[in-house]
Amino acid sequence: MSWSDRPLSRDQILDQVTLYWLTGTAASSARLYAESIETVSAWITGTRIDPVPVPVGASIFPAEVPRASRRWAARRYPDLRYWSEHDHGGHFPALEAPELLVADLRALFRPLR
């Protein structure tokens, strides 16, 4: 299982590792995954909903693990204002497909300004 559909360059990986190392945030970023895996699994399976009522947009990239469905997202985020599915990218869209991510952010926020 891979969280990306395109290999990251050595420079990209080194940039990310350096950022976490210099800011001392590697442990806290990993902690989020460790502490939330059961809750996120419950959201995905539908055993827990916990609706989030604020306006939300979603950029769906095919290599993301797990990949959210629109039906699941609409149940959790009742004010789902923007949905976009892409043909490439994964868990790291800012590195893998920055142009797609920026376009989605602009499309979500343009009508909210």
Chimera marker file (.cmm) of the C-alpha trace (Angstrom):
<marker_set name="trace">
<marker id="1" x="0.000" y="0.000" z="0.000" r="1" g="1" b="0" radius="0.5"/>
<marker id="2" x="1.367" y="3.390" z="-0.954" r="1" g="1" b="0" radius="0.5"/>
<marker id="3" x="0.175" y="6.863" z="0.015" r="1" g="1" b="0" radius="0.5"/>
<marker id="4" x="1.469" y="8.309" z="-3.219" r="1" g="1" b="0" radius="0.5"/>
<marker id="5" x="1.150" y="7.427" z="-6.875" r="1" g="1" b="0" radius="0.5"/>
<marker id="6" x="4.355" y="9.222" z="-7.802" r="1" g="1" b="0" radius="0.5"/>
<marker id="7" x="7.730" y="8.815" z="-6.141" r="1" g="1" b="0" radius="0.5"/>
<marker id="8" x="8.964" y="11.839" z="-4.255" r="1" g="1" b="0" radius="0.5"/>
<marker id="9" x="12.461" y="13.027" z="-5.098" r="1" g="1" b="0" radius="0.5"/>
<marker id="10" x="15.273" y="12.757" z="-2.575" r="1" g="1" b="0" radius="0.5"/>
<marker id="11" x="15.228" y="16.542" z="-2.254" r="1" g="1" b="0" radius="0.5"/>
<marker id="12" x="11.487" y="16.567" z="-1.486" r="1" g="1" b="0" radius="0.5"/>
<marker id="13" x="11.898" y="13.880" z="1.165" r="1" g="1" b="0" radius="0.5"/>
<marker id="14" x="14.936" y="15.633" z="2.667" r="1" g="1" b="0" radius="0.5"/>
<marker id="15" x="13.023" y="18.938" z="2.743" r="1" g="1" b="0" radius="0.5"/>
<marker id="16" x="10.155" y="17.347" z="4.654" r="1" g="1" b="0" radius="0.5"/>
<marker id="17" x="12.380" y="15.456" z="7.101" r="1" g="1" b="0" radius="0.5"/>
<marker id="18" x="14.424" y="18.609" z="7.721" r="1" g="1" b="0" radius="0.5"/>
<marker id="19" x="11.290" y="20.661" z="8.363" r="1" g="1" b="0" radius="0.5"/>
<marker id="20" x="10.059" y="18.178" z="10.974" r="1" g="1" b="0" radius="0.5"/>
<marker id="21" x="13.531" y="17.799" z="12.506" r="1" g="1" b="0" radius="0.5"/>
<marker id="22" x="14.301" y="21.511" z="12.842" r="1" g="1" b="0" radius="0.5"/>
<marker id="23" x="10.861" y="22.390" z="14.217" r="1" g="1" b="0" radius="0.5"/>
<marker id="24" x="10.734" y="19.372" z="16.539" r="1" g="1" b="0" radius="0.5"/>
<marker id="25" x="7.291" y="18.378" z="15.229" r="1" g="1" b="0" radius="0.5"/>
<marker id="26" x="7.829" y="14.818" z="13.933" r="1" g="1" b="0" radius="0.5"/>
<marker id="27" x="6.532" y="13.138" z="17.096" r="1" g="1" b="0" radius="0.5"/>
<marker id="28" x="3.461" y="15.353" z="17.408" r="1" g="1" b="0" radius="0.5"/>
<marker id="29" x="2.545" y="14.860" z="13.746" r="1" g="1" b="0" radius="0.5"/>
<marker id="30" x="2.820" y="11.065" z="14.060" r="1" g="1" b="0" radius="0.5"/>
<marker id="31" x="0.903" y="11.169" z="17.338" r="1" g="1" b="0" radius="0.5"/>
<marker id="32" x="-2.180" y="12.438" z="15.497" r="1" g="1" b="0" radius="0.5"/>
<marker id="33" x="-2.307" y="9.213" z="13.476" r="1" g="1" b="0" radius="0.5"/>
<marker id="34" x="-1.645" y="6.962" z="16.461" r="1" g="1" b="0" radius="0.5"/>
<marker id="35" x="-4.297" y="8.569" z="18.654" r="1" g="1" b="0" radius="0.5"/>
<marker id="36" x="-7.014" y="8.970" z="16.032" r="1" g="1" b="0" radius="0.5"/>
<marker id="37" x="-6.944" y="5.696" z="14.081" r="1" g="1" b="0" radius="0.5"/>
<marker id="38" x="-9.876" y="4.150" z="15.957" r="1" g="1" b="0" radius="0.5"/>
<marker id="39" x="-12.011" y="7.282" z="15.663" r="1" g="1" b="0" radius="0.5"/>
<marker id="40" x="-11.274" y="7.705" z="11.964" r="1" g="1" b="0" radius="0.5"/>
<marker id="41" x="-12.066" y="4.026" z="11.357" r="1" g="1" b="0" radius="0.5"/>
<marker id="42" x="-15.415" y="4.505" z="13.109" r="1" g="1" b="0" radius="0.5"/>
<marker id="43" x="-16.204" y="7.501" z="10.874" r="1" g="1" b="0" radius="0.5"/>
<marker id="44" x="-15.343" y="5.532" z="7.741" r="1" g="1" b="0" radius="0.5"/>
<marker id="45" x="-17.390" y="2.475" z="8.717" r="1" g="1" b="0" radius="0.5"/>
<marker id="46" x="-20.332" y="4.673" z="9.721" r="1" g="1" b="0" radius="0.5"/>
<marker id="47" x="-20.451" y="3.480" z="13.329" r="1" g="1" b="0" radius="0.5"/>
<marker id="48" x="-19.737" y="7.069" z="14.404" r="1" g="1" b="0" radius="0.5"/>
<marker id="49" x="-20.853" y="10.167" z="12.534" r="1" g="1" b="0" radius="0.5"/>
<marker id="50" x="-20.062" y="13.318" z="14.599" r="1" g="1" b="0" radius="0.5"/>
<marker id="51" x="-21.279" y="15.820" z="11.963" r="1" g="1" b="0" radius="0.5"/>
<marker id="52" x="-19.130" y="18.876" z="11.286" r="1" g="1" b="0" radius="0.5"/>
<marker id="53" x="-21.483" y="21.775" z="10.412" r="1" g="1" b="0" radius="0.5"/>
<marker id="54" x="-19.015" y="24.275" z="8.901" r="1" g="1" b="0" radius="0.5"/>
<marker id="55" x="-18.583" y="24.756" z="5.126" r="1" g="1" b="0" radius="0.5"/>
<marker id="56" x="-16.211" y="22.080" z="3.793" r="1" g="1" b="0" radius="0.5"/>
<marker id="57" x="-14.523" y="21.199" z="0.523" r="1" g="1" b="0" radius="0.5"/>
<marker id="58" x="-12.788" y="17.976" z="-0.477" r="1" g="1" b="0" radius="0.5"/>
<marker id="59" x="-10.001" y="17.202" z="-2.910" r="1" g="1" b="0" radius="0.5"/>
<marker id="60" x="-9.936" y="13.472" z="-3.503" r="1" g="1" b="0" radius="0.5"/>
<marker id="61" x="-6.703" y="11.960" z="-4.770" r="1" g="1" b="0" radius="0.5"/>
<marker id="62" x="-6.696" y="8.311" z="-5.889" r="1" g="1" b="0" radius="0.5"/>
<marker id="63" x="-3.643" y="7.122" z="-3.931" r="1" g="1" b="0" radius="0.5"/>
<marker id="64" x="-4.915" y="8.456" z="-0.581" r="1" g="1" b="0" radius="0.5"/>
<marker id="65" x="-5.371" y="5.762" z="2.060" r="1" g="1" b="0" radius="0.5"/>
<marker id="66" x="-8.178" y="5.438" z="3.007" r="1" g="1" b="0" radius="0.5"/>
<marker id="67" x="-10.042" y="7.120" z="0.163" r="1" g="1" b="0" radius="0.5"/>
<marker id="68" x="-13.234" y="8.874" z="1.245" r="1" g="1" b="0" radius="0.5"/>
<marker id="69" x="-16.439" y="8.478" z="-0.733" r="1" g="1" b="0" radius="0.5"/>
<marker id="70" x="-18.728" y="11.408" z="-1.423" r="1" g="1" b="0" radius="0.5"/>
<marker id="71" x="-21.568" y="9.589" z="0.361" r="1" g="1" b="0" radius="0.5"/>
<marker id="72" x="-19.445" y="9.246" z="3.506" r="1" g="1" b="0" radius="0.5"/>
<marker id="73" x="-18.242" y="12.868" z="3.311" r="1" g="1" b="0" radius="0.5"/>
<marker id="74" x="-21.788" y="14.227" z="2.904" r="1" g="1" b="0" radius="0.5"/>
<marker id="75" x="-22.901" y="12.302" z="5.989" r="1" g="1" b="0" radius="0.5"/>
<marker id="76" x="-20.032" y="13.640" z="8.122" r="1" g="1" b="0" radius="0.5"/>
<marker id="77" x="-19.967" y="17.136" z="6.579" r="1" g="1" b="0" radius="0.5"/>
<marker id="78" x="-23.570" y="18.229" z="5.924" r="1" g="1" b="0" radius="0.5"/>
<marker id="79" x="-22.409" y="21.588" z="4.467" r="1" g="1" b="0" radius="0.5"/>
<marker id="80" x="-20.198" y="19.999" z="1.788" r="1" g="1" b="0" radius="0.5"/>
<marker id="81" x="-19.716" y="22.859" z="-0.683" r="1" g="1" b="0" radius="0.5"/>
<marker id="82" x="-17.016" y="21.562" z="-2.975" r="1" g="1" b="0" radius="0.5"/>
<marker id="83" x="-15.973" y="18.101" z="-4.169" r="1" g="1" b="0" radius="0.5"/>
<marker id="84" x="-13.255" y="17.294" z="-6.685" r="1" g="1" b="0" radius="0.5"/>
<marker id="85" x="-11.809" y="13.920" z="-7.672" r="1" g="1" b="0" radius="0.5"/>
<marker id="86" x="-8.451" y="13.831" z="-9.418" r="1" g="1" b="0" radius="0.5"/>
<marker id="87" x="-6.733" y="11.281" z="-11.620" r="1" g="1" b="0" radius="0.5"/>
<marker id="88" x="-3.384" y="11.452" z="-9.815" r="1" g="1" b="0" radius="0.5"/>
<marker id="89" x="-1.975" y="12.304" z="-6.420" r="1" g="1" b="0" radius="0.5"/>
<marker id="90" x="-2.146" y="10.858" z="-2.952" r="1" g="1" b="0" radius="0.5"/>
<marker id="91" x="-1.677" y="11.750" z="0.698" r="1" g="1" b="0" radius="0.5"/>
<marker id="92" x="0.800" y="14.524" z="-0.088" r="1" g="1" b="0" radius="0.5"/>
<marker id="93" x="-0.971" y="16.652" z="-2.723" r="1" g="1" b="0" radius="0.5"/>
<marker id="94" x="1.061" y="19.778" z="-1.951" r="1" g="1" b="0" radius="0.5"/>
<marker id="95" x="4.135" y="17.838" z="-3.132" r="1" g="1" b="0" radius="0.5"/>
<marker id="96" x="2.539" y="15.558" z="-5.730" r="1" g="1" b="0" radius="0.5"/>
<marker id="97" x="-0.037" y="17.773" z="-7.428" r="1" g="1" b="0" radius="0.5"/>
<marker id="98" x="0.240" y="21.341" z="-6.099" r="1" g="1" b="0" radius="0.5"/>
<marker id="99" x="-1.521" y="22.868" z="-9.100" r="1" g="1" b="0" radius="0.5"/>
<marker id="100" x="-4.609" y="20.695" z="-8.487" r="1" g="1" b="0" radius="0.5"/>
<marker id="101" x="-4.660" y="21.431" z="-4.766" r="1" g="1" b="0" radius="0.5"/>
<marker id="102" x="-4.346" y="25.202" z="-5.281" r="1" g="1" b="0" radius="0.5"/>
<marker id="103" x="-7.107" y="25.176" z="-7.910" r="1" g="1" b="0" radius="0.5"/>
<marker id="104" x="-9.389" y="23.293" z="-5.512" r="1" g="1" b="0" radius="0.5"/>
<marker id="105" x="-8.670" y="25.674" z="-2.634" r="1" g="1" b="0" radius="0.5"/>
<marker id="106" x="-9.429" y="28.656" z="-4.849" r="1" g="1" b="0" radius="0.5"/>
<marker id="107" x="-12.641" y="27.052" z="-6.128" r="1" g="1" b="0" radius="0.5"/>
<marker id="108" x="-13.802" y="26.303" z="-2.560" r="1" g="1" b="0" radius="0.5"/>
<marker id="109" x="-13.069" y="29.732" z="-1.110" r="1" g="1" b="0" radius="0.5"/>
<marker id="110" x="-13.997" y="31.938" z="-4.087" r="1" g="1" b="0" radius="0.5"/>
<marker id="111" x="-17.772" y="31.887" z="-3.336" r="1" g="1" b="0" radius="0.5"/>
<marker id="112" x="-17.145" y="32.143" z="0.447" r="1" g="1" b="0" radius="0.5"/>
<marker id="113" x="-15.317" y="35.493" z="0.242" r="1" g="1" b="0" radius="0.5"/>
<link id1="1" id2="2" r="1" g="1" b="0" radius="0.2"/>
<link id1="2" id2="3" r="1" g="1" b="0" radius="0.2"/>
<link id1="3" id2="4" r="1" g="1" b="0" radius="0.2"/>
<link id1="4" id2="5" r="1" g="1" b="0" radius="0.2"/>
<link id1="5" id2="6" r="1" g="1" b="0" radius="0.2"/>
<link id1="6" id2="7" r="1" g="1" b="0" radius="0.2"/>
<link id1="7" id2="8" r="1" g="1" b="0" radius="0.2"/>
<link id1="8" id2="9" r="1" g="1" b="0" radius="0.2"/>
<link id1="9" id2="10" r="1" g="1" b="0" radius="0.2"/>
<link id1="10" id2="11" r="1" g="1" b="0" radius="0.2"/>
<link id1="11" id2="12" r="1" g="1" b="0" radius="0.2"/>
<link id1="12" id2="13" r="1" g="1" b="0" radius="0.2"/>
<link id1="13" id2="14" r="1" g="1" b="0" radius="0.2"/>
<link id1="14" id2="15" r="1" g="1" b="0" radius="0.2"/>
<link id1="15" id2="16" r="1" g="1" b="0" radius="0.2"/>
<link id1="16" id2="17" r="1" g="1" b="0" radius="0.2"/>
<link id1="17" id2="18" r="1" g="1" b="0" radius="0.2"/>
<link id1="18" id2="19" r="1" g="1" b="0" radius="0.2"/>
<link id1="19" id2="20" r="1" g="1" b="0" radius="0.2"/>
<link id1="20" id2="21" r="1" g="1" b="0" radius="0.2"/>
<link id1="21" id2="22" r="1" g="1" b="0" radius="0.2"/>
<link id1="22" id2="23" r="1" g="1" b="0" radius="0.2"/>
<link id1="23" id2="24" r="1" g="1" b="0" radius="0.2"/>
<link id1="24" id2="25" r="1" g="1" b="0" radius="0.2"/>
<link id1="25" id2="26" r="1" g="1" b="0" radius="0.2"/>
<link id1="26" id2="27" r="1" g="1" b="0" radius="0.2"/>
<link id1="27" id2="28" r="1" g="1" b="0" radius="0.2"/>
<link id1="28" id2="29" r="1" g="1" b="0" radius="0.2"/>
<link id1="29" id2="30" r="1" g="1" b="0" radius="0.2"/>
<link id1="30" id2="31" r="1" g="1" b="0" radius="0.2"/>
<link id1="31" id2="32" r="1" g="1" b="0" radius="0.2"/>
<link id1="32" id2="33" r="1" g="1" b="0" radius="0.2"/>
<link id1="33" id2="34" r="1" g="1" b="0" radius="0.2"/>
<link id1="34" id2="35" r="1" g="1" b="0" radius="0.2"/>
<link id1="35" id2="36" r="1" g="1" b="0" radius="0.2"/>
<link id1="36" id2="37" r="1" g="1" b="0" radius="0.2"/>
<link id1="37" id2="38" r="1" g="1" b="0" radius="0.2"/>
<link id1="38" id2="39" r="1" g="1" b="0" radius="0.2"/>
<link id1="39" id2="40" r="1" g="1" b="0" radius="0.2"/>
<link id1="40" id2="41" r="1" g="1" b="0" radius="0.2"/>
<link id1="41" id2="42" r="1" g="1" b="0" radius="0.2"/>
<link id1="42" id2="43" r="1" g="1" b="0" radius="0.2"/>
<link id1="43" id2="44" r="1" g="1" b="0" radius="0.2"/>
<link id1="44" id2="45" r="1" g="1" b="0" radius="0.2"/>
<link id1="45" id2="46" r="1" g="1" b="0" radius="0.2"/>
<link id1="46" id2="47" r="1" g="1" b="0" radius="0.2"/>
<link id1="47" id2="48" r="1" g="1" b="0" radius="0.2"/>
<link id1="48" id2="49" r="1" g="1" b="0" radius="0.2"/>
<link id1="49" id2="50" r="1" g="1" b="0" radius="0.2"/>
<link id1="50" id2="51" r="1" g="1" b="0" radius="0.2"/>
<link id1="51" id2="52" r="1" g="1" b="0" radius="0.2"/>
<link id1="52" id2="53" r="1" g="1" b="0" radius="0.2"/>
<link id1="53" id2="54" r="1" g="1" b="0" radius="0.2"/>
<link id1="54" id2="55" r="1" g="1" b="0" radius="0.2"/>
<link id1="55" id2="56" r="1" g="1" b="0" radius="0.2"/>
<link id1="56" id2="57" r="1" g="1" b="0" radius="0.2"/>
<link id1="57" id2="58" r="1" g="1" b="0" radius="0.2"/>
<link id1="58" id2="59" r="1" g="1" b="0" radius="0.2"/>
<link id1="59" id2="60" r="1" g="1" b="0" radius="0.2"/>
<link id1="60" id2="61" r="1" g="1" b="0" radius="0.2"/>
<link id1="61" id2="62" r="1" g="1" b="0" radius="0.2"/>
<link id1="62" id2="63" r="1" g="1" b="0" radius="0.2"/>
<link id1="63" id2="64" r="1" g="1" b="0" radius="0.2"/>
<link id1="64" id2="65" r="1" g="1" b="0" radius="0.2"/>
<link id1="65" id2="66" r="1" g="1" b="0" radius="0.2"/>
<link id1="66" id2="67" r="1" g="1" b="0" radius="0.2"/>
<link id1="67" id2="68" r="1" g="1" b="0" radius="0.2"/>
<link id1="68" id2="69" r="1" g="1" b="0" radius="0.2"/>
<link id1="69" id2="70" r="1" g="1" b="0" radius="0.2"/>
<link id1="70" id2="71" r="1" g="1" b="0" radius="0.2"/>
<link id1="71" id2="72" r="1" g="1" b="0" radius="0.2"/>
<link id1="72" id2="73" r="1" g="1" b="0" radius="0.2"/>
<link id1="73" id2="74" r="1" g="1" b="0" radius="0.2"/>
<link id1="74" id2="75" r="1" g="1" b="0" radius="0.2"/>
<link id1="75" id2="76" r="1" g="1" b="0" radius="0.2"/>
<link id1="76" id2="77" r="1" g="1" b="0" radius="0.2"/>
<link id1="77" id2="78" r="1" g="1" b="0" radius="0.2"/>
<link id1="78" id2="79" r="1" g="1" b="0" radius="0.2"/>
<link id1="79" id2="80" r="1" g="1" b="0" radius="0.2"/>
<link id1="80" id2="81" r="1" g="1" b="0" radius="0.2"/>
<link id1="81" id2="82" r="1" g="1" b="0" radius="0.2"/>
<link id1="82" id2="83" r="1" g="1" b="0" radius="0.2"/>
<link id1="83" id2="84" r="1" g="1" b="0" radius="0.2"/>
<link id1="84" id2="85" r="1" g="1" b="0" radius="0.2"/>
<link id1="85" id2="86" r="1" g="1" b="0" radius="0.2"/>
<link id1="86" id2="87" r="1" g="1" b="0" radius="0.2"/>
<link id1="87" id2="88" r="1" g="1" b="0" radius="0.2"/>
<link id1="88" id2="89" r="1" g="1" b="0" radius="0.2"/>
<link id1="89" id2="90" r="1" g="1" b="0" radius="0.2"/>
<link id1="90" id2="91" r="1" g="1" b="0" radius="0.2"/>
<link id1="91" id2="92" r="1" g="1" b="0" radius="0.2"/>
<link id1="92" id2="93" r="1" g="1" b="0" radius="0.2"/>
<link id1="93" id2="94" r="1" g="1" b="0" radius="0.2"/>
<link id1="94" id2="95" r="1" g="1" b="0" radius="0.2"/>
<link id1="95" id2="96" r="1" g="1" b="0" radius="0.2"/>
<link id1="96" id2="97" r="1" g="1" b="0" radius="0.2"/>
<link id1="97" id2="98" r="1" g="1" b="0" radius="0.2"/>
<link id1="98" id2="99" r="1" g="1" b="0" radius="0.2"/>
<link id1="99" id2="100" r="1" g="1" b="0" radius="0.2"/>
<link id1="100" id2="101" r="1" g="1" b="0" radius="0.2"/>
<link id1="101" id2="102" r="1" g="1" b="0" radius="0.2"/>
<link id1="102" id2="103" r="1" g="1" b="0" radius="0.2"/>
<link id1="103" id2="104" r="1" g="1" b="0" radius="0.2"/>
<link id1="104" id2="105" r="1" g="1" b="0" radius="0.2"/>
<link id1="105" id2="106" r="1" g="1" b="0" radius="0.2"/>
<link id1="106" id2="107" r="1" g="1" b="0" radius="0.2"/>
<link id1="107" id2="108" r="1" g="1" b="0" radius="0.2"/>
<link id1="108" id2="109" r="1" g="1" b="0" radius="0.2"/>
<link id1="109" id2="110" r="1" g="1" b="0" radius="0.2"/>
<link id1="110" id2="111" r="1" g="1" b="0" radius="0.2"/>
<link id1="111" id2="112" r="1" g="1" b="0" radius="0.2"/>
<link id1="112" id2="113" r="1" g="1" b="0" radius="0.2"/>
</marker_set>
